[in-house]
Amino acid sequence: MAAALPLELCDLAPERASFLADVLAGLTSPRKTLPCKYLYDERGSALFERICELDEYYPTRTELGILRRHAGAMAAALGPRCLLVEYGSGSSTKTRLLLERLEEPAAYVPVDISREHLLRAAAALSARHPRLAVRPVCADFTRPFALPKLPGALRRAAFFPGSTIGNFGAAEARKFLAQVAEQCGSGGLLLIGVDLRKPREILEPAYDDAEGVTAEFNRNLLRRINRELGADFDVAAFDHRALWNEAEGRVEMHLVSRRDQRVRVAGRSVGFARGESIHTESSHKYELEGFAALAGSAGFEVEQVFTDEARWFSVQLLRVR
């Protein structure tokens, strides 16, 4: 077997100062929030991989089913010699289904905010595809960043699976999609996972499983803030809560204070009343027509939609106008 091409990490990870600024801004706002991107340190990423295997968490297995059935058609649509960029690559499990069917891909650029998790996944994928140029980028993909220069591609294609687009509000989603359109260029393609609306009794357990893995994933954010920013959160004093917000069309994850308390973060004191929450993540669910309108406002047009039989989830192929 040929030796894998060397990995060259492009490290654009956010600095500690950015993390601290985001945390203080969120905790001192009238309704406390924390950016969900910070859920994904090394331990958070590992916990999320466990979540993806839970019975209650339908998105991963449903999307994988769609990809297994239609990966050939998707790869054909992306075309030969494409440069495949994946945002929030995680373990790159879904990407393998595409790469095995792509015709002579020019390169694969996984982008993730968790450096250690990214490097392990990139090394494993490079060993599986030794002739493929794998160029991992550690970055906050919600903000503009430069892709590594990789010649020889006929087009750029982006892959954004897992319904992560649902973590953005409408304005943020539009801004992010416009950024992807600019990176892909005219005629570029985006293959994106979009979760669809379904009953509350299916949605809420997916984000509040019986084993408590999602609760631990959520509370791990407080542990990370303690470790990296010198805070003194009593992690056991916060409960995990997930609820469906019908008016906003989203599942929300919160950390709810079990008592009146004060927490110090980098010398700042932050007060919590009993029952007060920190909103840590949203997961918006879409109707197909609504997402098409959102994509259109960001410079994309929907070319094809792949769904499961129950229409719980969709993988959509978008083209930059």
C-alpha positions as CSV (number, residue, x, y, z in Angstrom):
1,M,0.0,0.0,0.0
2,A,1.3,3.5,-0.9
3,A,2.3,5.7,2.0
4,A,-0.2,8.5,2.8
5,L,0.7,12.0,1.7
6,P,1.9,14.1,4.7
7,L,-0.7,16.1,6.6
8,E,-0.2,19.8,6.7
9,L,-2.3,21.5,9.3
10,C,-3.5,25.0,8.7
11,D,-4.0,26.3,12.3
12,L,-6.5,29.2,12.5
13,A,-8.0,28.2,15.8
14,P,-9.6,31.1,17.9
15,E,-7.3,32.5,20.5
16,R,-8.1,32.4,24.3
17,A,-8.9,36.1,24.2
18,S,-11.7,35.5,21.7
19,F,-13.1,32.6,23.8
20,L,-13.0,34.8,26.9
21,A,-14.6,37.8,25.2
22,D,-17.4,35.6,23.8
23,V,-18.1,34.0,27.2
24,L,-18.2,37.3,29.1
25,A,-20.4,38.9,26.5
26,G,-22.8,36.0,26.6
27,L,-23.0,35.7,30.4
28,T,-23.4,39.4,31.0
29,S,-26.3,39.8,28.4
30,P,-29.8,40.2,29.7
31,R,-30.6,36.6,28.6
32,K,-27.5,34.6,29.2
33,T,-26.1,32.7,26.2
34,L,-22.9,30.8,25.2
35,P,-21.9,30.1,21.6
36,C,-22.5,26.5,20.7
37,K,-19.2,26.3,18.8
38,Y,-17.4,26.1,22.2
39,L,-19.1,22.8,23.0
40,Y,-16.6,21.1,20.8
41,D,-13.3,20.8,22.6
42,E,-11.7,17.4,22.5
43,R,-14.0,15.9,25.2
44,G,-17.1,17.6,23.8
45,S,-16.3,16.2,20.3
46,A,-16.0,12.7,21.7
47,L,-19.3,13.1,23.6
48,F,-21.0,14.2,20.4
49,E,-19.8,11.1,18.6
50,R,-21.5,9.1,21.4
51,I,-24.7,11.2,21.0
52,C,-24.7,10.3,17.2
53,E,-25.0,6.6,18.2
54,L,-27.9,7.0,20.6
55,D,-31.4,5.5,19.7
56,E,-33.1,8.9,20.4
57,Y,-30.7,10.8,18.1
58,Y,-32.3,10.3,14.7
59,P,-30.4,12.8,12.6
60,T,-27.1,10.9,12.1
61,R,-28.6,7.5,11.2
62,T,-31.3,9.1,9.0
63,E,-28.7,11.2,7.1
64,L,-26.3,8.2,6.8
65,G,-29.2,6.2,5.3
66,I,-29.8,9.0,2.7
67,L,-26.1,9.2,1.9
68,R,-25.7,5.4,1.5
69,R,-28.6,5.3,-0.9
70,H,-27.6,8.4,-3.0
71,A,-23.9,8.9,-2.6
72,G,-23.3,7.8,-6.1
73,A,-25.7,10.3,-7.6
74,M,-24.2,13.0,-5.3
75,A,-20.6,12.2,-6.3
76,A,-21.6,12.3,-9.9
77,A,-23.2,15.8,-9.4
78,L,-20.0,17.1,-7.8
79,G,-18.0,15.9,-10.8
80,P,-14.4,14.9,-11.3
81,R,-11.4,16.6,-9.8
82,C,-13.4,18.6,-7.3
83,L,-11.8,20.1,-4.2
84,L,-14.1,19.0,-1.4
85,V,-14.2,21.3,1.7
86,E,-16.1,20.0,4.7
87,Y,-17.2,22.4,7.4
88,G,-17.4,20.9,10.9
89,S,-15.8,17.7,9.7
90,G,-15.8,15.9,13.1
91,S,-14.9,12.2,12.5
92,S,-15.4,12.6,8.7
93,T,-17.5,9.4,8.7
94,K,-20.1,10.6,6.3
95,T,-17.4,12.1,4.0
96,R,-16.0,8.6,3.4
97,L,-19.2,7.6,1.6
98,L,-18.6,10.5,-0.8
99,L,-14.9,10.1,-1.3
100,E,-15.2,6.5,-2.2
101,R,-17.4,7.5,-5.1
102,L,-15.9,10.7,-6.3
103,E,-13.9,10.6,-9.5
104,E,-10.3,11.6,-8.9
105,P,-11.0,14.2,-6.1
106,A,-8.3,16.9,-6.2
107,A,-8.1,17.3,-2.4
108,Y,-10.1,17.1,0.8
109,V,-10.1,20.0,3.2
110,P,-11.7,19.1,6.6
111,V,-12.4,22.2,8.7
112,D,-13.1,21.9,12.4
113,I,-12.6,23.9,15.6
114,S,-11.4,20.9,17.7
115,R,-7.7,20.6,16.8
116,E,-7.0,17.1,18.3
117,H,-10.2,15.6,17.0
118,L,-9.5,17.1,13.6
119,L,-6.0,15.7,13.3
120,R,-7.0,12.2,14.4
121,A,-9.8,12.1,11.9
122,A,-7.7,13.5,9.1
123,A,-4.9,11.0,9.7
124,A,-7.3,8.1,9.7
125,L,-8.9,9.3,6.4
126,S,-5.5,9.9,4.8
127,A,-4.4,6.4,5.7
128,R,-7.6,5.1,4.0
129,H,-7.0,7.2,0.9
130,P,-3.2,7.5,0.6
131,R,-3.2,9.2,-2.8
132,L,-5.6,11.9,-1.7
133,A,-4.2,15.3,-0.6
134,V,-5.8,15.9,2.9
135,R,-5.3,19.4,4.2
136,P,-6.9,19.9,7.6
137,V,-7.8,23.5,8.7
138,C,-8.4,24.2,12.4
139,A,-10.7,27.2,12.4
140,D,-14.0,28.7,13.5
141,F,-15.8,28.2,10.2
142,T,-18.6,30.5,11.2
143,R,-16.2,33.4,10.5
144,P,-14.3,34.1,7.2
145,F,-11.1,32.2,6.7
146,A,-8.8,31.4,3.8
147,L,-8.6,28.0,2.3
148,P,-5.2,26.5,1.6
149,K,-4.0,26.9,-2.0
150,L,-4.4,23.6,-3.8
151,P,-4.0,23.6,-7.6
152,G,-5.5,21.2,-10.0
153,A,-9.2,21.3,-9.0
154,L,-11.9,21.8,-11.7
155,R,-14.3,23.2,-9.1
156,R,-14.8,23.6,-5.4
157,A,-17.6,21.7,-3.6
158,A,-18.5,22.2,0.0
159,F,-20.0,19.5,2.3
160,F,-21.9,20.6,5.4
161,P,-23.7,17.5,6.8
162,G,-25.3,16.9,10.2
163,S,-27.9,19.7,10.2
164,T,-25.4,22.1,11.7
165,I,-27.0,24.8,9.6
166,G,-29.8,24.6,12.2
167,N,-27.5,26.0,14.9
168,F,-27.7,29.4,13.2
169,G,-30.5,31.9,13.4
170,A,-31.9,33.1,10.1
171,A,-29.5,36.1,9.7
172,E,-26.5,34.1,10.8
173,A,-27.4,31.2,8.4
174,R,-27.8,33.6,5.5
175,K,-24.4,35.2,6.3
176,F,-22.7,31.8,6.6
177,L,-24.2,30.5,3.4
178,A,-23.1,33.6,1.5
179,Q,-19.6,33.1,2.9
180,V,-19.7,29.5,1.5
181,A,-20.9,30.7,-1.8
182,E,-18.0,33.1,-2.0
183,Q,-15.5,30.4,-1.1
184,C,-17.0,28.0,-3.7
185,G,-17.2,30.6,-6.5
186,S,-19.5,30.8,-9.4
187,G,-21.0,27.4,-10.3
188,G,-19.6,25.9,-7.1
189,L,-21.7,23.3,-5.2
190,L,-22.8,22.8,-1.6
191,L,-24.1,19.5,-0.3
192,I,-25.8,20.3,3.0
193,G,-27.8,18.4,5.6
194,V,-31.0,20.1,6.6
195,D,-33.2,18.7,9.4
196,L,-37.0,18.9,8.8
197,R,-39.9,19.7,11.1
198,K,-41.4,16.8,12.9
199,P,-43.5,16.2,16.1
200,R,-42.2,17.5,19.5
201,E,-42.2,13.9,20.9
202,I,-39.5,13.0,18.4
203,L,-37.5,16.2,18.7
204,E,-37.1,16.7,22.4
205,P,-35.7,13.2,23.3
206,A,-33.1,13.6,20.5
207,Y,-31.6,16.4,22.6
208,D,-32.3,15.0,26.1
209,D,-31.5,11.2,25.9
210,A,-32.3,8.8,28.7
211,E,-28.6,8.0,29.3
212,G,-27.7,11.6,30.0
213,V,-25.0,11.8,27.3
214,T,-26.4,15.0,25.9
215,A,-26.6,16.5,29.4
216,E,-23.0,15.7,30.0
217,F,-22.1,17.2,26.6
218,N,-23.9,20.4,27.5
219,R,-22.3,20.6,31.0
220,N,-18.9,19.9,29.6
221,L,-18.9,23.5,28.3
222,L,-18.8,24.7,31.9
223,R,-15.9,22.4,32.6
224,R,-14.1,23.8,29.6
225,I,-14.6,27.4,30.8
226,N,-13.3,26.4,34.3
227,R,-10.3,24.8,32.8
228,E,-9.3,27.2,30.1
229,L,-10.6,30.5,31.5
230,G,-10.0,30.0,35.2
231,A,-13.8,30.1,36.1
232,D,-15.3,28.4,39.2
233,F,-18.6,27.0,37.9
234,D,-20.1,24.4,40.2
235,V,-21.1,22.1,37.3
236,A,-23.4,20.0,39.4
237,A,-25.4,23.1,40.2
238,F,-26.7,23.3,36.6
239,D,-29.3,21.1,35.0
240,H,-29.5,20.3,31.3
241,R,-32.8,21.1,29.6
242,A,-34.0,20.7,26.0
243,L,-37.3,22.0,24.7
244,W,-39.1,22.6,21.4
245,N,-39.8,26.3,20.8
246,E,-42.7,26.2,18.4
247,A,-42.7,29.9,17.7
248,E,-39.0,29.9,16.7
249,G,-39.1,26.5,15.0
250,R,-36.2,25.2,17.0
251,V,-35.0,22.9,19.7
252,E,-33.2,24.8,22.4
253,M,-30.6,23.5,24.9
254,H,-30.2,25.3,28.2
255,L,-28.2,24.9,31.4
256,V,-30.5,25.9,34.3
257,S,-29.2,27.1,37.6
258,R,-30.4,24.9,40.5
259,R,-30.0,27.7,43.1
260,D,-29.1,31.4,43.5
261,Q,-25.3,31.6,43.0
262,R,-22.4,33.6,41.8
263,V,-19.7,32.5,39.4
264,R,-16.3,34.1,38.8
265,V,-14.9,34.2,35.2
266,A,-11.5,35.8,34.7
267,G,-12.1,38.1,37.7
268,R,-15.6,39.0,36.7
269,S,-18.5,38.0,39.0
270,V,-21.7,36.8,37.3
271,G,-24.9,36.2,39.3
272,F,-27.5,33.5,38.6
273,A,-31.0,33.3,40.1
274,R,-32.5,29.9,40.8
275,G,-34.1,28.7,37.5
276,E,-32.2,31.1,35.4
277,S,-30.7,29.5,32.3
278,I,-27.8,29.8,29.9
279,H,-29.0,29.2,26.3
280,T,-26.2,27.1,24.8
281,E,-27.5,25.8,21.5
282,S,-30.4,26.1,19.1
283,S,-31.3,23.6,16.4
284,H,-33.7,25.0,13.8
285,K,-35.9,22.7,11.8
286,Y,-37.0,23.7,8.3
287,E,-39.7,23.2,5.8
288,L,-38.3,22.5,2.3
289,E,-39.7,25.7,0.9
290,G,-38.4,27.8,3.7
291,F,-34.9,26.5,3.4
292,A,-34.9,27.1,-0.4
293,A,-35.9,30.7,0.2
294,L,-33.0,31.1,2.7
295,A,-30.5,29.5,0.3
296,G,-31.7,31.7,-2.5
297,S,-31.2,34.9,-0.4
298,A,-27.5,33.8,0.1
299,G,-26.8,33.3,-3.6
300,F,-27.6,29.6,-4.0
301,E,-30.3,27.7,-5.9
302,V,-31.5,24.2,-4.9
303,E,-30.7,21.7,-7.6
304,Q,-31.8,18.4,-5.9
305,V,-33.2,17.3,-2.6
306,F,-32.7,13.8,-1.2
307,T,-34.9,12.7,1.8
308,D,-35.7,9.5,3.7
309,E,-39.1,7.9,3.3
310,A,-40.5,9.6,6.4
311,R,-39.2,13.0,5.3
312,W,-37.5,13.5,8.6
313,F,-34.3,14.8,7.1
314,S,-32.9,16.1,3.8
315,V,-29.6,16.3,2.1
316,Q,-29.7,19.1,-0.5
317,L,-27.5,19.9,-3.4
318,L,-27.2,23.7,-4.0
319,R,-25.4,25.5,-6.7
320,V,-23.9,29.0,-6.6
321,R,-25.7,31.3,-9.0
